[in-house]
Amino acid sequence: MITIPDDVLAAMRLPEGDRERILKVELAVALYQRGILPLGKARKLAGMTKWEFIEELAGRGVERHYSGEELEEDLAFAEGR
């Protein structure tokens, strides 16, 4: 659990009901972009599907880290395995 001081939360000016979701997406994108989290774990942290997260990355201009493992998964999916 991460504790964020109230004055820092207030400075963010995020809608109260959306704070946690927005912060999770921001953290997930940042950790993915730095190569700290793979796509699957980052999208899970963000609470998004794989395609939603890929669209989020694209919208922010974040390049995909496309691994051999992801290629195999995509090929298996395309072949119906």
C-alpha positions, -999 to +999 in steps of 0.1 A: +000+000+000+012+035-009+002+064+014-001+097-003-003+128+020-036+147+018-019+179+007-002+161-022-036+146-033-052+180-031-024+195-052-032+168-079-067+182-084-080+148-094-117+140-091-122+123-057-140+093-071-114+087-099-082+093-079-073+057-074-080+046-110-061+076-125-031+071-102-030+033-110-031+041-148-003+067-144+018+043-123+013+014-147+022+035-178+053+049-161+065+015-149+059-001-183+076+028-201+107+024-179+108-014-185+100-022-149+067-040-155+058-061-186+027-053-205+005-079-188+013-068-153+011-031-161-023-035-177-034-055-147-023-027-124-041-002-145-073-024-144-075-025-182-078-051-208-047-057-230-062-037-258-073-008-236-038-006-222-022-007-256-045+021-268-036+041-236+001+037-244-004+046-281-024+077-271+005+088-249+031+080-276+047+053-255+065+026-276+056-010-270+082-034-257+072-063-279+089-095-266+093-129-282+069-142-257+043-117-267+048-126-303+042-163-295+010-155-276-003-134-305+005-161-330-012-187-309-042-165-305-043-158-343-041-196-350-068-204-325-046-223-301 
